[in-house]
Each structure stands twice: as C-alpha cells, then as structure tokens.
Amino acid sequence: MHDLEWKIASYLQDCRDLAGLANGGSCWHADSIVFDILETRAREVIIAVRFIEVLQKTPESGVEQIDRYGRLRLELDEFGDISFAYVC
C-alpha cells in the first residue's frame, strides 16, 4: 500500500470526523471503512469514504446498520501526516 494510502487508512480507523457523515451518538464498524483518493495537492487530499454506521434503536428493536458515504478534505502537515479533516 502506498504511504499516503496507509496514513489515510490508519487515520480513518480512529477518526472522529466521520461523525460529521453519520448521526450523532452512533458508532461505526472500523473494518467497513473504505475510501478512494479523489484529489491530491501539496498539503491537501480529498477522499470519498464509505462505512457502516451502527445505531442502537431500542432494546426491543435492536440495532440498525446504515451505509454512509461522503467526502473528507484532509489537511497534511509538512511531513505528509494528516493534521485535520473536514467534511466536504
């Protein structure tokens, strides 16, 4: 895997910024996260990301799984590490 792809994959595993693409107070399956790099610039990367959000409805109805997707703009520092992410 390319170094940038590895950095993005690692970042997304613990990324709280995915909450901007999901309903508040929910969680997601980390192993369901997939992404495509759409644009790369010197200090910025735009990605399309998909993941499965898990919502706890009620004890009677159980959980609901929703396929979520969106775009994130990732800011890179001078070392090429991700310093921040914004929902596009």
C-alpha positions, 0 to 999 in steps of 0.5 A: 500500500502506498504511504499516503494510502496507509496514513489515510487508512490508519487515520480513518480507523480512529477518526472522529470526523466521520461523525460529521457523515453519520448521526450523532451518538452512533458508532461505526464498524472500523473494518467497513471503512473504505475510501478512494483518493479523489484529489491530491495537492501539496498539503491537501487530499480529498477522499470519498469514504464509505462505512457502516454506521451502527445505531442502537434503536431500542432494546426491543428493536435492536440495532440498525446498520446504515451505509454512509458515504461522503467526502473528507478534505484532509489537511497534511502537515509538512511531513505528509501526516494528516493534521485535520479533516473536514467534511466536504 
